[in-house]
């Protein structure tokens, strides 16, 4: 009889203890939230920067009367070593 009461009491204390003293994983949640927030901020900054860079390149193309679709294959071949700095290159945002 005493064995049954101890078993029920320990089960009750285990359940109540887990509810009242449960882990909240605060360091993990803070790390995750800060990582997501940083990703959002960096995405906004890069989006703004790349749009600004595309506008600058577009203005250069207008000033020099040389649009990206007007480049010949030979002109593109000459600038291929420049990579992202090629005058016909535009970022996709």
N, C-alpha and C positions, 0 to 999 in steps of 0.2 A: 504494500500500500504506500509506504513512504517512498519507495523507488519510483512509483508512478507519479507522485506529486513532484519529486525532484526533476523528473524528466520534463513534465509540463512547465515547471517554473523555469528551467534552463532554456527551454524552447521559447517561452514568452520573453525572457530577458534577451535572448539572441535576436528575436524579431524587433523588439523595442529598441535595443541597442543599435541595430543596423539602421533603423529609421532616424533615431535622434543623433547618432554619431557617424552618419554616413560620410564618405569622402566626397568632397566637392570639387576636387581636381582644379583648384584655382590657378596654380602655376601653368598647367596645360591649357586651360581656357584663355588665360591672359596671353600666352604665347601665340595661340591660334588666332585670337582676335587682333593682336598687334600685327601679325604677319599678313592677315587679310587686309587690314587697314593700310599697311605699307604698300601692298600690291596695288590697291585702289589708287593711292596717291601717286605712285610711280607710273601707273597706266595713264592717269590724267596728265601728268607732266610730259610724258613721252608723246602722247597724242597731240598736245598743244605744240610741242617742239617740232614734231614732224610735219604738222600742218603749216607751221610758220616757215619751215625749210622748203616745203613744196611751193608755197606762195613766193618765196624769194627766187627759187629756180624758175618759176613761171614768169616772174617779172623780168628776169635775165633773158629768158627766151623771147619775150615780147620786145625788149630793148634791142636785141640782136637779130630780130626777125628770123628766128630759127626755132620752130616748134619741134617737139620730139617726134611727131609723125612725119616731119619733113626730112629727117636724117636718112641718108643713103646707107646701104650696108657697109660701104667702105668707111664712112665717117664713124659709124658705130664700132667697126673693127678697130679703128685708130684709138678710140677711147675706152676700149674694153678693159684695159689694164687699170683704169682709174676706179673701177668697181662702183661703189656708191657715189663717188665724186664725179662720175660721168655727167655731162651736162644734160643728157636726155633722160637720166634716171629720175623717177618720181617714187616716193614712198607710198605704200598702200596703208591707209589708216582705217 
